[in-house]
Structures are given as C-alpha cells and as structure tokens.
Amino acid sequence: MKYKHVIYEKEGPIARVIMNKPEKLNAYVFFGGEDAKEMWAAFEEAAEDDEVKVVIWKGMGRAFSVGHDLSKVGFVYGFGTGKPGEKRPSQRIRLKLDRQGTDASMRVFLHPKITIAQVHGYCLAGGLWNAMLCDMIVASEDAQLGLTEQRMGFGGSGVAVAHLIQTVGLKRALDLLLTGRIISGKKAEEIGLVSYVVPSERLEEETEKLAQAMALYPADGIALGKATRNLVYDALGLTASFDLAYISHTMFTNLSFEPGEYNFFKERRDKGTGAAYKGRDERYAGLV
C-alpha cells in the first residue's frame, strides 16, 4: 500500500512502521483520523505478510510521538467551538470513534508478530500508550516519556491503565498518571517501563540487532508464543481493559468542568492550541 502519513518498509523478515509527521512531532488523530487509520493499516499489512516475523515501530524527526494532535482532538467527534447554541456531539458518535481507535490499538497489542518500539525524543501521552502496546521498547537515554494528556483532566484513566500497573506497579503507575510527570529513558528503564535503554547514537543499531535476534525464531514459534501470551493477557484482564478504556475516554470528552477548573477545550477556543497546551503544563511548575 501507499501511505501519506506513514512509511512502511520491509527488509527480509523485519518490517518497519515509521510515523511520518515530523513537522507535528508525530502527533496523530488516534480516534477517527485518516493519519492514524494509515498507521493501523500498516500494522495490518505486516500482520498479513507471512514473511514478516518482527515489526519495528518508530518515528521520523525529533520525536517518537507526542500523542494526539491537540489542534484536532474533539473536532473529530463534531465538536464546535463551545459557543452558546452549538450542539454537542452525541454519545453514539463518541463511542463509535473511540471504539474504533481502541480496537485498532488492541490489534497492535495482540499483533501476531513480535513488535518493538524504538523510542527517541518525546514519547508522550498517546505516543507512550502506543509504545506500550509493543512487546518490547528500546529507548534512548535522553528520551522523554510521560502521560501528559492526564493534565487535561483524565484523572488516572486511559487506554492501558491495567497494562501500566502490571508493568511498573501500582504506586509508580499512579504517580505517572496523576502527575503527568515526564521521565528520562534511563529512569523509564529503572522502573521497568522500557525494556532497554541505550545512548541515542546507538538506538538504531541496538534496535535492529534486537529485531534480528527475534527474527531467528521460527515463524510457527512466534505465532504460538503470541497466541499463548494473548491467552495470558486475557487471564490477567489486560484485553478487557481496552473496553473499559474506550468508554472512559468517551465519558471524558463529555466531562463537565466547574468554574475555576482548567478546561483545555475552552482555552483552545479562546487562545489557540499552543497557548492551551502551554497553559495546561505551566500550572504544574514547581509542584511535580
């Protein structure tokens, strides 16, 4: 397939899904966006290719991904600008689009090939959730990882909360969720959030070496291993958490804000995306 927002490469048994929106730091509209649909389609292409054993997921430019494109979130549901008299999007359309996006991400989580995220630069919000979908994460020491979207008001909800708790433990997971703090690749390895951390100049080399090692497995062995782990994920409740996630995301997009509470959508309407993004995080300066 030909893609506009994604580069898909294949070299022997190794495929690469490369996010290709460097001017946006690889921000995508993960629920309902045409850019994200291309990305999920690239993973499906790798899944259907019997020659592929390993998929590397990475980003062009200065970042793996900063997550959702905040200039477009909400509008995909049919949001207006929040002015009096505008009709709010129905729960039906919110649930439909959130379900589609979450189902696509779960297909990456349950992908039949071994998946490796190659993380550099910023890996924030939806970008970090996506990296966590992979079997392994190789990050550069100076990578910046965090669930900054929580500061919009999520309060500890998200696509892979159960997965995060299983990965780093309850208290560390809650700290990342409730503070939205950003940690380095080195710190992420210390708490078990990533599999390996390497100097930035060796990130490409080490990720490729790991992929080559994984490709030594027989194709049937990889398929059996993935199928077995998928059953384990079911037993642990990780796959069920995706259903919880899309419903909680829908509810968040319909959240009521009290006077004096920070409302990103209102700030974006009145001041623009950049100012709203900056204002979201400035409130936390000196606190966490």
N, C-alpha and C positions, 0 to 999 in steps of 0.2 A: 504493500500500500504506500501511497504518497501522503506525507503528513506536512502540515504547515507549522505547527507549534511543537513538534516532536521530531527528533532524529532517531530513526531505527536502524541499527547496524547489526550485522551478523558475521561472525568470523568462526568458522567451524562450529563447535558445539556451544559457543558463547554468543549470546545476543546482548545488545546494549540498548536500553531505552533512555534517551537523553532529552531532558526537558530543555526546550529551545526558546525561551523567552528571557534572554539575558537582560534586556532593557527594563524588564519588570522584576528582576531578581527571581525569575521563575515563579512568579505568583500566578496561580490559575484559579478559574472559577470551578471549584471541585464539584459543586452541586449544580448540574444543568448547563455548564459552559461547554462550548464547542471545543475549546482547547483541552479541557480535561477528558472529553469524550475521545479525542485523538490518543491521549496518553493511555487510557484504559484499553483502547483498541490495539495499541502496540503490544501491551501485555497479552492480549488475547492472541495476537499474531504469533508471539513466542510460544504460548501455550499449545497452539495447534501445529507448530512446526516440530516434527518428530526428531529432527536433527539437533534441536536445541536442548541442552542439559542445564545451562546456567544463564540467568539474566542479571545483568548489572544495571542498576538504576542510578543515574547521576544527572547533574545539571550543568548547562553551559554558563560561562561567565563567572561572576564573583560569588555565586551562592548555589547551594543545592536547591533550596526553595524557601521563600519567606511565607509560604502558605497561600491562603486565599487572596485573591485580588480585591483589596478593600475598596477600590473605586467602584466595584460592581456587585459586591455582596448585597443581598436584599433585593436589588433590582431584578435579578433573575426570577424571583417569585412574582414580580409585578408590583413591587413597592413603588409608590410615588415618592414625593419629597417630604411627606409628612405634613403637608399643609392641610388646613381645615377643609373638610368636604371630600377629600380623596378617599376612595375605597381601599380598605386594607385587603391584602391577598387572602384568599380562603385557606383554611386548614388543609383542604384537599390538595391544592397545588403545592403547598409547602411539603406535605407528607409525601406526595408523589416524587418530587425532585430530590428530597432528602433520602428517600428510599433508594432511588436510582443511584445516587452518588455513593451511598453506604454499601449497597450491593456490589458496586464496581470495586470499591476498596477491599471488600471481603474476598472477592475473587483473586486479588493480588495476595492477600494474606494466605489463602488456600491454594495458591498457584501450584501447578503440578511440577514446575521446575524449581531448582534451587535459586533463591533470589538474594542478591547482595546490594545494599545501598552504599554508594560511595559518596561520603558527605564532606563537603568543604564549605567554607564561608558560613553564611547564615543558613540555619536549618530550624525554622521557627514555625510554630502554630501547626497548620495543616501540613507543612513540609516535614515537621518532626513526626506527626502521626503517620505520614506516608512512609517515611524511612522505617518506622517501627513495624510496618507490615511485612518487611523483608525478613528472611531467615537470619541474616547477619548484617551488621552495619560496620563498615570501616570508615573511621573519621580522621580528619587531620587534627593535630594537637590544638591548632588555633581556631577550629570550627566553633561556631556559636550556636548552641542549641537551647530552645526554650519553648514553652507553651504560652506565648504572649497573648494569644487570642482570648485566653481566660479573662484578661483585664477588661474585655468588652462587657463582662457580666455573667459569664458562664458559671462561675462559682463551683468549679470542680467537675464539670460534665464534659463529654467529648466522645470521639469515635472509639477510642481504645483505652478507656479508663481501667477496665479489668486487666487488659494486657499490660498497662503501665504498672499497676500494682503487683502483678505477677513478676514483672521484670526487675523492678528496683525496690520492692517492698512498700508497705502501706504508708509509712511516715514520709519516706522520700518522695513517693508519688504525690501525696497530698501537698508537700512543700512545693513541688514543681507546678502543680495545678493551681493552688490557691495564691501563690505569689507571682506566678508568671515569670519567675527569675530566669535569666539567661546564664548558662554554664558553658565552660570550655569543653572541647573534645576530650581533653585529658581528665577533667572532672567527670565527664559522662562515662568514661571507661571505669573510673574508680567506683562509681555507684552501680555499674552493670548495665547502663543504658545503651552502650555500644559494645560491639564485640572486640574491636581492636582500635587503637589509636596510633597514628604514625606521623612523622614530620610531614608537613604539607608537600615538600618536594618529592616525597616518596609515595604519596597517596595513590596515584595512578598505577605505579609499578606494583605496589603491595596488593592492591585490589585485583589486578589482573592475575597475579600469582595465585591468590586465593581462588579465583574463579577457575583457573587452570587445574588446581588441585581438586576442586569439586567436580570438574568435568571428567576426572579419572574414574568416577563411579560408573557402573553400568547403567544404561538408561532404565532398565527394569528396576534396578535397585533404588534409583532416585524416585521413581513412581511409587514403589512400595513404601519407601520411607516417608514420602509426603502424605500418602493415604493414611498411613499409621498415625502420623502426627496430627492429621486432621481429626481423627477419632479422639485423640488425647485432648485436643483443643475443645472438642465438644464436651468431653467429660469435665473439663475444667471450667466450662461456662464461657469460654472466650468467644466462640462463634455467636452465642446468644447475646453477648454484649453489643454486637453490631445492631441488632434490632432495638435494643434499649437506646443506643446512641442516636439513631435517626429520629426517633420520637422525641428525645430530649432536645435535639437540635431544632426540630420544628417548634417545640414549645419556647425555646429561647428566642427565636425570631419573632415571636409574638409577646415578648416579655413586656410587662408594664414597669415603667420607671417612675419612682417617686420624685417630687421636687427636690433639687439639690443633688440627685444621683447622676453620675456621668452616663450620658446616652450617646454612643458613637454615631448612631444614625442621625440624631438631631445635630450633633456637632459637624458631621459631614455635610449636611444640608446647609447649615449656616456659614461654615468656614472653609469647606473643601476637605478632600480626603487627607492631604498632607498634614494640615493643622489638626484634624481629628485624630489621626494616628499619633502625632507628636503629643497632643494633649492627653491621650489615653495613658501613655507611659510616664509623662512628666509628674503625674500625681504620686508616683511610687518612689521618686527620687529621695534618697536618704532614708527610706523605710525598709526596703528589702534589697 
